[in-house]
């Protein structure tokens, strides 16, 4: 199917840029308070920090690796090191590595699993897919998706 999610070789999951509007509106709303006394301009750090968080957090997935970019650092995990994808509380996803450590995947939710499966090159099972001839008793043959919840 041309143009479908199956044709994707790289996907970027990120917080929508419209969230930056909240930071801008907070700056406008904080201005009267910030200039009511000396030193209160420090309240501008809160919306600036939020804007940095929105701009920075993202997860990039391709057929070879996962790149999780957090607020202050980046972690790259090759698919060969991923044991499973774990559904954490509130539907956030983490990659469970072979050594047992978890790598949080910023901006990736349980609803993104079909897209994550497509971009992983078949390394993650698509929970919305129908069982194929290669499955046994309707169970997928791909790596499991764990739930914390």
N, C-alpha and C positions, 0 to 999 in steps of 0.2 A: 504494500500500500504506500504510494508516494505521499510524502508529507506527514506520515503517521509517526507516532513515538518510536516505532520499531526502527526507523531510519537514523536515529540519533546516535552519534558517536561520542558526544560529550554533552553533559548536562551541568548546569550551574543552579544550585538551589540557594536562594538568598531571600532576605527580608525585603518586602516590597519597598521601593524608594519613596512611595507616598508616605511612609512612616516618618520621613524627614520633615514633613509638614508639621507633625506634632512638636518636633524640636523647634522649628521656626516660630510656631504659635506660642510656645512656652517662653521663648526669648522675648517676644512682644509683650506677653502678659506679665513677665517678671520685671520689665523695665521700670515701672513706677516704684516697685519695692526695692530694686537694686540701687536706685539713686536717692532713696529716702534717708540714707545715712552712709557715712564713709565706710568703706570695706565690704558693703553688701553686694558689690558687683561680683563677688565670688559665686553668687547663685547662678551666674551664666555658665559655670562649669557643668552643672547638671544637664542642661539641654545639649551642650557641646559633647559631653560624654555619651549621651544617648545617640546623638548623630554619628559619632565615631563608631559606636556599637552597630548601628544599622548599616553603615557604609562598609564596615570591615567583615562582619560575620557572613560566611558563605561556605558551601560545600560544593566542590567540583568533582564530578564522577565521570570516568571514561573507562574503556575496556581494560586498562592496565593498572589503574590506581584510583584511590580516593584521596582528595586533598581537602582537609578540614581546616579552614582558616577562622580562628577565633579572634577575640578582641585584642589579644596581645601576642599571639603566636600562630604558627602554621604547623600542622602535622600531616605528613604524607604517608599513606599506607598502601603498599602494593596489594592487589587482590590475592596474591599467593599467601599473604599473612592473615587474611580475614577468614576466621572460622565460621562466623555467623553474623547476622544483623539482629541486634536486640532492640525490642520495643520497650523503651523506658516508661516511667510514669508520665502521664499526660500526653502520650503518643509521640514523644520525641524519639529519635533513633540514634543508636550508637553502633559502632563496628566492634565486634569482639574479636580480638587478635588471637593468634595461635598460642601466645604466651599467657593468655588470660586477661590481659589489660583491655580496658574499654577506651575507645576513641569516640568522643561525642561528635555527632555530625550536625553542626549548626544549620538551622533553618530547614532541616529535613524532618518531616512528620510521617506518621504511619500511612497517611493517605498518599504519600509519594512513593510507596513501595513499588507499584507497577512501573513508574518512570525509572526508579532506581534499578529495577530488574532489567529493563530494556537497555539502559546505559552501561550496565555491568557486563554486557556481552554474555549473558546467560549464567553468570556466577551466583546470582541471587534469584531465588524462586519468585515468580509473580503470583501473589496470593489470589489475584482475580482471574487467573488463567484457568481454563478447563483442563482436566487431567488428559495427558497424552498417552499414546500407546506404550511409551517407555516407563510409565509409572506403574507401581504395584498397588493394588487395592485403592486406587485413587490418590495415593500419596505421591507427592512430587519427588523426583530423584535429585533435586538441587539441594544446596546447603540450607539448613533450617533457619527459620526466623524465630528468635526467642522473644518471649513476652515477659515483662517484669510485673505485669499488672493485675 
